[in-house]
Amino acid sequence: MSIPQDLSMQAEQIGAGMDEAQAQGMQMMIPQGQFSSQAMGALLSEVNAFMQRMNQPPLEIEVADMQAFPQELVQVVMAIMAIAEQAGVAVDMSLSDVESDQDVARLVALIKRAVSDKKFIDFLEAAEEQAAEPVEEVAVEEQVETPEGGEMTDEELFASRM
């Protein structure tokens, strides 16, 4: 049974609309205001310390006076905030509230506090251990019985399917 053409087109339109809404939502999350190079440098330093802890390459963002956070910096800060929340050490600040150097300094302090919290560290270590554990795969061998009740060899099974 095939999907009617008009339903397929509607699904594509809905998907495109969801992508656009997500992109607009991300744009709304990007902090905008007047941010000095000193404040951005402090934030980038804290974010890169976290990246190093996670064995990830540091963000290479030019530190300068800015009016909006770079997209990749926003993504990493949001990831840190999400991990902190999962660990039970929520960063009590919304990125949409960040508008000045003072707000950036508060965000840096909250991230630094969260990342150095014992619950956060234990959460990361537990996640690393879980990721490092090898997953055992169990091979399931199919037993095919012949009409006579005996088992077929692979060759007989192959020949019977031809």
N, CA and C atoms as an extended XYZ file, in Angstrom:
486
Properties=species:S:1:pos:R:3:atomname:S:1:resname:S:1:resid:I:1 pbc="F F F"
N         0.850       -1.171        0.000 N   MET     1
C         0.000        0.000        0.000 CA  MET     1
C         0.891        1.227        0.000 C   MET     1
N         0.685        2.118       -0.930 N   SER     2
C         1.519        3.307       -1.009 CA  SER     2
C         0.818        4.487       -0.350 C   SER     2
N         1.622        5.463        0.036 N   ILE     3
C         1.096        6.662        0.665 CA  ILE     3
C         0.617        7.595       -0.431 C   ILE     3
N        -0.609        8.095       -0.337 N   PRO     4
C        -1.103        9.022       -1.366 CA  PRO     4
C        -0.185       10.242       -1.478 C   PRO     4
N        -0.054       10.747       -2.698 N   GLN     5
C         0.846       11.861       -3.007 CA  GLN     5
C         0.567       13.079       -2.124 C   GLN     5
N        -0.719       13.438       -1.934 N   ASP     6
C        -1.037       14.642       -1.166 CA  ASP     6
C        -0.674       14.492        0.312 C   ASP     6
N        -0.797       13.301        0.890 N   LEU     7
C        -0.400       13.079        2.275 CA  LEU     7
C         1.112       13.178        2.433 C   LEU     7
N         1.836       12.664        1.457 N   SER     8
C         3.288       12.741        1.489 CA  SER     8
C         3.745       14.196        1.441 C   SER     8
N         3.086       14.999        0.582 N   MET     9
C         3.437       16.417        0.477 CA  MET     9
C         3.093       17.152        1.767 C   MET     9
N         1.979       16.817        2.388 N   GLN    10
C         1.603       17.447        3.649 CA  GLN    10
C         2.613       17.113        4.747 C   GLN    10
N         3.066       15.871        4.781 N   ALA    11
C         4.055       15.462        5.777 CA  ALA    11
C         5.355       16.235        5.592 C   ALA    11
N         5.760       16.424        4.338 N   GLU    12
C         6.969       17.202        4.070 CA  GLU    12
C         6.795       18.644        4.519 C   GLU    12
N         5.637       19.229        4.275 N   GLN    13
C         5.374       20.612        4.683 CA  GLN    13
C         5.381       20.742        6.206 C   GLN    13
N         4.792       19.775        6.879 N   ILE    14
C         4.788       19.797        8.348 CA  ILE    14
C         6.209       19.690        8.868 C   ILE    14
N         7.000       18.790        8.289 N   GLY    15
C         8.395       18.635        8.697 CA  GLY    15
C         9.193       19.914        8.474 C   GLY    15
N         8.987       20.554        7.329 N   ALA    16
C         9.690       21.811        7.040 CA  ALA    16
C         9.264       22.889        8.027 C   ALA    16
N         7.989       22.919        8.381 N   GLY    17
C         7.500       23.891        9.361 CA  GLY    17
C         8.104       23.664       10.734 C   GLY    17
N         8.254       22.390       11.105 N   MET    18
C         8.860       22.074       12.399 CA  MET    18
C        10.328       22.481       12.409 C   MET    18
N        11.047       22.241       11.311 N   ASP    19
C        12.443       22.651       11.215 CA  ASP    19
C        12.567       24.160       11.349 C   ASP    19
N        11.685       24.887       10.677 N   GLU    20
C        11.717       26.353       10.730 CA  GLU    20
C        11.415       26.850       12.146 C   GLU    20
N        10.439       26.244       12.798 N   ALA    21
C        10.087       26.643       14.168 CA  ALA    21
C        11.242       26.377       15.116 C   ALA    21
N        11.910       25.249       14.920 N   GLN    22
C        13.052       24.918       15.768 CA  GLN    22
C        14.170       25.928       15.552 C   GLN    22
N        14.438       26.303       14.307 N   ALA    23
C        15.479       27.282       14.009 CA  ALA    23
C        15.122       28.632       14.615 C   ALA    23
N        13.859       29.026       14.541 N   GLN    24
C        13.436       30.292       15.135 CA  GLN    24
C        13.544       30.239       16.655 C   GLN    24
N        13.193       29.111       17.234 N   GLY    25
C        13.318       28.945       18.680 CA  GLY    25
C        14.756       29.059       19.120 C   GLY    25
N        15.662       28.486       18.332 N   MET    26
C        17.090       28.567       18.644 CA  MET    26
C        17.559       30.004       18.521 C   MET    26
N        17.040       30.742       17.529 N   GLN    27
C        17.406       32.139       17.377 CA  GLN    27
C        16.956       32.930       18.607 C   GLN    27
N        15.793       32.595       19.134 N   MET    28
C        15.296       33.306       20.304 CA  MET    28
C        16.140       33.007       21.528 C   MET    28
N        16.771       31.839       21.581 N   MET    29
C        17.590       31.451       22.721 CA  MET    29
C        18.963       32.111       22.701 C   MET    29
N        19.376       32.632       21.562 N   ILE    30
C        20.700       33.234       21.465 CA  ILE    30
C        20.706       34.546       22.238 C   ILE    30
N        21.531       34.626       23.273 N   PRO    31
C        21.610       35.861       24.040 CA  PRO    31
C        22.066       37.024       23.161 C   PRO    31
N        21.369       38.130       23.306 N   GLN    32
C        21.712       39.326       22.544 CA  GLN    32
C        21.811       40.502       23.493 C   GLN    32
N        22.791       41.354       23.250 N   GLY    33
C        23.027       42.523       24.091 CA  GLY    33
C        24.402       43.078       23.770 C   GLY    33
N        25.022       43.693       24.753 N   GLN    34
C        26.376       44.212       24.594 CA  GLN    34
C        27.302       43.394       25.497 C   GLN    34
N        28.184       42.610       24.861 N   PHE    35
C        29.083       41.740       25.599 CA  PHE    35
C        30.525       42.111       25.266 C   PHE    35
N        31.318       42.368       26.306 N   SER    36
C        32.712       42.739       26.086 CA  SER    36
C        33.550       41.504       25.804 C   SER    36
N        34.714       41.736       25.238 N   SER    37
C        35.623       40.626       24.944 CA  SER    37
C        36.074       39.955       26.234 C   SER    37
N        36.195       40.719       27.310 N   GLN    38
C        36.611       40.155       28.596 CA  GLN    38
C        35.553       39.173       29.116 C   GLN    38
N        34.291       39.558       29.052 N   ALA    39
C        33.211       38.684       29.525 CA  ALA    39
C        33.106       37.439       28.651 C   ALA    39
N        33.214       37.634       27.337 N   MET    40
C        33.126       36.494       26.418 CA  MET    40
C        34.326       35.558       26.599 C   MET    40
N        35.489       36.135       26.880 N   GLY    41
C        36.682       35.330       27.131 CA  GLY    41
C        36.519       34.456       28.364 C   GLY    41
N        35.914       35.011       29.420 N   ALA    42
C        35.693       34.245       30.648 CA  ALA    42
C        34.725       33.085       30.392 C   ALA    42
N        33.659       33.378       29.641 N   LEU    43
C        32.685       32.325       29.327 CA  LEU    43
C        33.319       31.246       28.455 C   LEU    43
N        34.038       31.661       27.448 N   LEU    44
C        34.677       30.700       26.551 CA  LEU    44
C        35.693       29.849       27.306 C   LEU    44
N        36.423       30.455       28.231 N   SER    45
C        37.404       29.716       29.029 CA  SER    45
C        36.712       28.635       29.861 C   SER    45
N        35.595       28.971       30.477 N   GLU    46
C        34.859       27.998       31.296 CA  GLU    46
C        34.272       26.884       30.428 C   GLU    46
N        33.737       27.258       29.277 N   VAL    47
C        33.166       26.267       28.361 CA  VAL    47
C        34.263       25.338       27.854 C   VAL    47
N        35.415       25.879       27.506 N   ASN    48
C        36.507       25.046       27.002 CA  ASN    48
C        37.086       24.143       28.084 C   ASN    48
N        37.052       24.574       29.346 N   ALA    49
C        37.475       23.696       30.441 CA  ALA    49
C        36.546       22.491       30.523 C   ALA    49
N        35.254       22.726       30.322 N   PHE    50
C        34.286       21.632       30.300 CA  PHE    50
C        34.541       20.718       29.101 C   PHE    50
N        34.795       21.330       27.939 N   MET    51
C        35.050       20.537       26.731 CA  MET    51
C        36.277       19.640       26.928 C   MET    51
N        37.292       20.175       27.557 N   GLN    52
C        38.502       19.387       27.817 CA  GLN    52
C        38.172       18.227       28.758 C   GLN    52
N        37.343       18.473       29.762 N   ARG    53
C        36.937       17.423       30.704 CA  ARG    53
C        36.193       16.301       29.973 C   ARG    53
N        35.477       16.670       28.912 N   MET    54
C        34.716       15.699       28.142 CA  MET    54
C        35.535       15.101       26.992 C   MET    54
N        36.829       15.401       26.951 N   ASN    55
C        37.716       14.921       25.886 CA  ASN    55
C        37.241       15.361       24.503 C   ASN    55
N        36.764       16.593       24.439 N   GLN    56
C        36.299       17.180       23.191 CA  GLN    56
C        37.230       18.339       22.825 C   GLN    56
N        37.346       18.633       21.536 N   PRO    57
C        38.185       19.762       21.145 CA  PRO    57
C        37.570       21.074       21.631 C   PRO    57
N        38.406       22.027       22.006 N   PRO    58
C        37.871       23.301       22.488 CA  PRO    58
C        37.185       24.077       21.365 C   PRO    58
N        36.285       24.955       21.764 N   LEU    59
C        35.647       25.831       20.794 CA  LEU    59
C        36.670       26.879       20.366 C   LEU    59
N        36.758       27.083       19.104 N   GLU    60
C        37.695       28.085       18.589 CA  GLU    60
C        36.882       29.271       18.087 C   GLU    60
N        36.551       30.136       19.031 N   ILE    61
C        35.766       31.322       18.727 CA  ILE    61
C        36.634       32.531       19.031 C   ILE    61
N        36.658       33.461       18.108 N   GLU    62
C        37.440       34.673       18.317 CA  GLU    62
C        36.773       35.500       19.410 C   GLU    62
N        37.546       35.816       20.442 N   VAL    63
C        37.023       36.600       21.550 CA  VAL    63
C        37.081       38.073       21.156 C   VAL    63
N        35.924       38.694       21.136 N   ALA    64
C        35.817       40.109       20.772 CA  ALA    64
C        34.542       40.662       21.385 C   ALA    64
N        34.378       41.971       21.320 N   ASP    65
C        33.118       42.564       21.737 CA  ASP    65
C        32.032       42.034       20.803 C   ASP    65
N        30.921       41.601       21.373 N   MET    66
C        29.859       40.997       20.566 CA  MET    66
C        28.502       41.541       20.977 C   MET    66
N        27.567       41.383       20.065 N   GLN    67
C        26.195       41.750       20.363 CA  GLN    67
C        25.294       40.518       20.437 C   GLN    67
N        25.826       39.370       20.079 N   ALA    68
C        25.087       38.104       20.174 CA  ALA    68
C        26.091       36.971       20.331 C   ALA    68
N        25.697       35.945       21.067 N   PHE    69
C        26.563       34.778       21.248 CA  PHE    69
C        26.646       34.013       19.933 C   PHE    69
N        27.806       33.434       19.631 N   PRO    70
C        27.901       32.546       18.469 CA  PRO    70
C        27.045       31.292       18.700 C   PRO    70
N        26.488       30.768       17.625 N   GLN    71
C        25.583       29.611       17.680 CA  GLN    71
C        26.229       28.416       18.379 C   GLN    71
N        27.472       28.096       18.040 N   GLU    72
C        28.099       26.907       18.639 CA  GLU    72
C        28.344       27.090       20.137 C   GLU    72
N        28.594       28.315       20.581 N   LEU    73
C        28.755       28.574       22.008 CA  LEU    73
C        27.423       28.367       22.721 C   LEU    73
N        26.346       28.828       22.125 N   VAL    74
C        25.007       28.645       22.697 CA  VAL    74
C        24.701       27.157       22.832 C   VAL    74
N        25.029       26.373       21.811 N   GLN    75
C        24.741       24.937       21.837 CA  GLN    75
C        25.487       24.248       22.972 C   GLN    75
N        26.757       24.597       23.176 N   VAL    76
C        27.533       23.952       24.239 CA  VAL    76
C        27.025       24.397       25.613 C   VAL    76
N        26.720       25.679       25.765 N   VAL    77
C        26.197       26.165       27.047 CA  VAL    77
C        24.873       25.475       27.351 C   VAL    77
N        24.012       25.326       26.348 N   MET    78
C        22.734       24.630       26.558 CA  MET    78
C        22.968       23.166       26.930 C   MET    78
N        23.966       22.538       26.318 N   ALA    79
C        24.287       21.141       26.647 CA  ALA    79
C        24.767       21.032       28.090 C   ALA    79
N        25.629       21.960       28.507 N   ILE    80
C        26.115       21.956       29.894 CA  ILE    80
C        24.940       22.116       30.850 C   ILE    80
N        24.043       23.035       30.526 N   MET    81
C        22.875       23.270       31.388 CA  MET    81
C        21.978       22.035       31.451 C   MET    81
N        21.809       21.359       30.321 N   ALA    82
C        20.978       20.153       30.293 CA  ALA    82
C        21.612       19.029       31.102 C   ALA    82
N        22.916       18.845       30.969 N   ILE    83
C        23.613       17.805       31.738 CA  ILE    83
C        23.533       18.119       33.224 C   ILE    83
N        23.728       19.378       33.569 N   ALA    84
C        23.650       19.778       34.975 CA  ALA    84
C        22.260       19.489       35.537 C   ALA    84
N        21.239       19.774       34.766 N   GLU    85
C        19.867       19.514       35.224 CA  GLU    85
C        19.654       18.017       35.432 C   GLU    85
N        20.162       17.196       34.499 N   GLN    86
C        20.021       15.737       34.641 CA  GLN    86
C        20.768       15.238       35.866 C   GLN    86
N        21.872       15.896       36.201 N   ALA    87
C        22.665       15.492       37.359 CA  ALA    87
C        22.068       16.002       38.662 C   ALA    87
N        21.050       16.852       38.560 N   GLY    88
C        20.427       17.392       39.765 CA  GLY    88
C        21.092       18.653       40.266 C   GLY    88
N        21.837       19.334       39.410 N   VAL    89
C        22.528       20.575       39.762 CA  VAL    89
C        22.132       21.629       38.733 C   VAL    89
N        20.883       22.015       38.740 N   ALA    90
C        20.373       22.913       37.709 CA  ALA    90
C        21.066       24.276       37.739 C   ALA    90
N        21.302       24.808       36.547 N   VAL    91
C        21.821       26.163       36.383 CA  VAL    91
C        20.584       27.051       36.298 C   VAL    91
N        20.322       27.780       37.368 N   ASP    92
C        19.088       28.559       37.469 CA  ASP    92
C        19.184       29.885       36.727 C   ASP    92
N        19.262       29.790       35.410 N   MET    93
C        19.316       30.988       34.578 CA  MET    93
C        18.910       30.603       33.169 C   MET    93
N        18.149       31.453       32.541 N   SER    94
C        17.757       31.219       31.160 CA  SER    94
C        18.679       32.024       30.252 C   SER    94
N        19.052       31.436       29.133 N   LEU    95
C        19.923       32.154       28.205 CA  LEU    95
C        19.262       33.417       27.672 C   LEU    95
N        17.943       33.422       27.625 N   SER    96
C        17.254       34.613       27.129 CA  SER    96
C        17.395       35.788       28.094 C   SER    96
N        17.801       35.513       29.343 N   ASP    97
C        18.005       36.579       30.335 CA  ASP    97
C        19.368       37.244       30.208 C   ASP    97
N        20.274       36.667       29.442 N   VAL    98
C        21.638       37.194       29.325 CA  VAL    98
C        21.647       38.348       28.335 C   VAL    98
N        21.920       39.561       28.863 N   GLU    99
C        21.907       40.758       28.021 CA  GLU    99
C        23.111       41.660       28.234 C   GLU    99
N        23.885       41.408       29.300 N   SER   100
C        25.006       42.299       29.609 CA  SER   100
C        26.186       41.496       30.149 C   SER   100
N        27.305       42.193       30.357 N   ASP   101
C        28.490       41.543       30.924 CA  ASP   101
C        28.199       40.995       32.316 C   ASP   101
N        27.376       41.689       33.071 N   GLN   102
C        27.024       41.234       34.408 CA  GLN   102
C        26.274       39.897       34.332 C   GLN   102
N        25.384       39.770       33.360 N   ASP   103
C        24.652       38.513       33.168 CA  ASP   103
C        25.597       37.393       32.733 C   ASP   103
N        26.564       37.726       31.870 N   VAL   104
C        27.546       36.726       31.426 CA  VAL   104
C        28.374       36.267       32.622 C   VAL   104
N        28.775       37.208       33.483 N   ALA   105
C        29.560       36.852       34.675 CA  ALA   105
C        28.757       35.927       35.588 C   ALA   105
N        27.463       36.208       35.725 N   ARG   106
C        26.599       35.342       36.540 CA  ARG   106
C        26.489       33.951       35.913 C   ARG   106
N        26.347       33.900       34.583 N   LEU   107
C        26.271       32.623       33.883 CA  LEU   107
C        27.561       31.828       34.062 C   LEU   107
N        28.703       32.509       33.949 N   VAL   108
C        30.003       31.844       34.144 CA  VAL   108
C        30.081       31.262       35.550 C   VAL   108
N        29.673       32.027       36.542 N   ALA   109
C        29.723       31.561       37.924 CA  ALA   109
C        28.808       30.355       38.136 C   ALA   109
N        27.608       30.403       37.548 N   LEU   110
C        26.681       29.276       37.680 CA  LEU   110
C        27.213       28.018       37.004 C   LEU   110
N        27.802       28.177       35.828 N   ILE   111
C        28.377       27.022       35.124 CA  ILE   111
C        29.552       26.465       35.915 C   ILE   111
N        30.425       27.354       36.402 N   LYS   112
C        31.597       26.916       37.177 CA  LYS   112
C        31.152       26.149       38.421 C   LYS   112
N        30.126       26.667       39.109 N   ARG   113
C        29.613       26.000       40.307 CA  ARG   113
C        29.038       24.631       39.946 C   ARG   113
N        28.261       24.563       38.870 N   ALA   114
C        27.619       23.303       38.476 CA  ALA   114
C        28.652       22.259       38.064 C   ALA   114
N        29.615       22.673       37.246 N   VAL   115
C        30.611       21.742       36.717 CA  VAL   115
C        31.521       21.201       37.824 C   VAL   115
N        31.719       21.975       38.884 N   SER   116
C        32.586       21.512       39.966 CA  SER   116
C        31.804       20.810       41.083 C   SER   116
N        30.484       20.757       40.974 N   ASP   117
C        29.651       20.094       41.973 CA  ASP   117
C        29.881       18.589       41.940 C   ASP   117
N        29.919       17.977       43.119 N   LYS   118
C        30.191       16.531       43.227 CA  LYS   118
C        29.124       15.706       42.489 C   LYS   118
N        27.861       16.110       42.563 N   LYS   119
C        26.802       15.371       41.866 CA  LYS   119
C        27.025       15.397       40.356 C   LYS   119
N        27.451       16.538       39.840 N   PHE   120
C        27.712       16.685       38.412 CA  PHE   120
C        28.874       15.792       37.994 C   PHE   120
N        29.941       15.828       38.764 N   ILE   121
C        31.135       15.018       38.460 CA  ILE   121
C        30.800       13.532       38.522 C   ILE   121
N        30.061       13.127       39.566 N   ASP   122
C        29.666       11.721       39.693 CA  ASP   122
C        28.779       11.287       38.528 C   ASP   122
N        27.875       12.177       38.105 N   PHE   123
C        26.995       11.892       36.981 CA  PHE   123
C        27.810       11.660       35.711 C   PHE   123
N        28.793       12.532       35.451 N   LEU   124
C        29.632       12.381       34.258 CA  LEU   124
C        30.455       11.103       34.310 C   LEU   124
N        31.017       10.811       35.488 N   GLU   125
C        31.820        9.594       35.628 CA  GLU   125
C        30.972        8.347       35.419 C   GLU   125
N        29.756        8.351       35.949 N   ALA   126
C        28.860        7.208       35.759 CA  ALA   126
C        28.512        7.052       34.283 C   ALA   126
N        28.293        8.168       33.593 N   ALA   127
C        27.969        8.108       32.165 CA  ALA   127
C        29.171        7.600       31.367 C   ALA   127
N        30.374        8.028       31.752 N   GLU   128
C        31.585        7.559       31.063 CA  GLU   128
C        31.792        6.071       31.276 C   GLU   128
N        31.568        5.602       32.502 N   GLU   129
C        31.715        4.172       32.797 CA  GLU   129
C        30.697        3.353       32.017 C   GLU   129
N        29.494        3.856       31.955 N   GLN   130
C        28.441        3.148       31.234 CA  GLN   130
C        28.754        3.086       29.747 C   GLN   130
N        29.302        4.158       29.206 N   ALA   131
C        29.656        4.185       27.786 CA  ALA   131
C        30.846        3.272       27.501 C   ALA   131
N        31.713        3.098       28.486 N   ALA   132
C        32.907        2.286       28.288 CA  ALA   132
C        32.638        0.790       28.415 C   ALA   132
N        31.546        0.420       29.086 N   GLU   133
C        31.234       -0.990       29.257 CA  GLU   133
C        30.905       -1.626       27.916 C   GLU   133
N        31.556       -2.746       27.615 N   PRO   134
C        31.244       -3.410       26.345 CA  PRO   134
C        29.848       -4.031       26.400 C   PRO   134
N        29.161       -3.918       25.317 N   VAL   135
C        27.830       -4.493       25.226 CA  VAL   135
C        27.959       -5.899       24.663 C   VAL   135
N        27.424       -6.856       25.403 N   GLU   136
C        27.492       -8.239       24.944 CA  GLU   136
C        26.399       -8.490       23.928 C   GLU   136
N        26.816       -9.019       22.802 N   GLU   137
C        25.842       -9.398       21.788 CA  GLU   137
C        25.639      -10.897       21.867 C   GLU   137
N        24.397      -11.288       21.882 N   VAL   138
C        24.063      -12.696       21.966 CA  VAL   138
C        23.672      -13.157       20.573 C   VAL   138
N        24.390      -14.163       20.095 N   ALA   139
C        24.086      -14.708       18.774 CA  ALA   139
C        22.947      -15.715       18.920 C   ALA   139
N        21.931      -15.513       18.121 N   VAL   140
C        20.792      -16.422       18.147 CA  VAL   140
C        20.857      -17.259       16.879 C   VAL   140
N        20.941      -18.560       17.083 N   GLU   141
C        21.027      -19.451       15.941 CA  GLU   141
C        19.650      -20.041       15.694 C   GLU   141
N        19.181      -19.875       14.484 N   GLU   142
C        17.850      -20.346       14.134 CA  GLU   142
C        17.902      -21.845       13.849 C   GLU   142
N        17.016      -22.560       14.504 N   GLN   143
C        16.909      -23.998       14.283 CA  GLN   143
C        15.739      -24.240       13.337 C   GLN   143
N        15.991      -24.796       12.203 N   VAL   144
C        14.942      -25.088       11.236 CA  VAL   144
C        14.758      -26.603       11.185 C   VAL   144
N        13.529      -26.995       11.358 N   GLU   145
C        13.255      -28.432       11.346 CA  GLU   145
C        12.656      -28.823       10.002 C   GLU   145
N        13.024      -29.993        9.554 N   THR   146
C        12.483      -30.523        8.307 CA  THR   146
C        11.100      -31.085        8.594 C   THR   146
N        10.327      -31.298        7.533 N   PRO   147
C         8.994      -31.891        7.741 CA  PRO   147
C         9.072      -33.242        8.442 C   PRO   147
N        10.191      -33.922        8.311 N   GLU   148
C        10.321      -35.229        8.961 CA  GLU   148
C        10.642      -35.079       10.437 C   GLU   148
N        10.914      -33.828       10.917 N   GLY   149
C        11.202      -33.633       12.326 CA  GLY   149
C        12.681      -33.487       12.621 C   GLY   149
N        13.575      -33.730       11.662 N   GLY   150
C        15.012      -33.576       11.891 CA  GLY   150
C        15.460      -32.163       11.555 C   GLY   150
N        16.686      -31.838       11.937 N   GLU   151
C        17.208      -30.511       11.641 CA  GLU   151
C        17.860      -30.488       10.270 C   GLU   151
N        17.753      -29.355        9.567 N   MET   152
C        18.370      -29.174        8.252 CA  MET   152
C        19.745      -28.578        8.420 C   MET   152
N        20.645      -28.969        7.561 N   THR   153
C        21.949      -28.325        7.519 CA  THR   153
C        21.784      -27.020        6.752 C   THR   153
N        22.775      -26.160        6.821 N   ASP   154
C        22.722      -24.891        6.106 CA  ASP   154
C        22.552      -25.105        4.608 C   ASP   154
N        23.245      -26.107        4.085 N   GLU   155
C        23.155      -26.394        2.646 CA  GLU   155
C        21.745      -26.842        2.271 C   GLU   155
N        21.154      -27.699        3.093 N   GLU   156
C        19.805      -28.163        2.807 CA  GLU   156
C        18.796      -27.020        2.900 C   GLU   156
N        18.983      -26.138        3.866 N   LEU   157
C        18.101      -24.989        4.037 CA  LEU   157
C        18.212      -24.079        2.817 C   LEU   157
N        19.438      -23.832        2.375 N   PHE   158
C        19.679      -22.977        1.206 CA  PHE   158
C        19.039      -23.597       -0.038 C   PHE   158
N        19.224      -24.895       -0.191 N   ALA   159
C        18.681      -25.593       -1.345 CA  ALA   159
C        17.152      -25.581       -1.315 C   ALA   159
N        16.577      -25.657       -0.143 N   SER   160
C        15.111      -25.668       -0.063 CA  SER   160
C        14.506      -24.320       -0.403 C   SER   160
N        15.267      -23.248       -0.267 N   ARG   161
C        14.774      -21.898       -0.565 CA  ARG   161
C        14.968      -21.536       -2.023 C   ARG   161
N        15.692      -22.339       -2.768 N   MET   162
C        15.953      -22.024       -4.176 CA  MET   162
C        14.792      -22.363       -5.048 C   MET   162
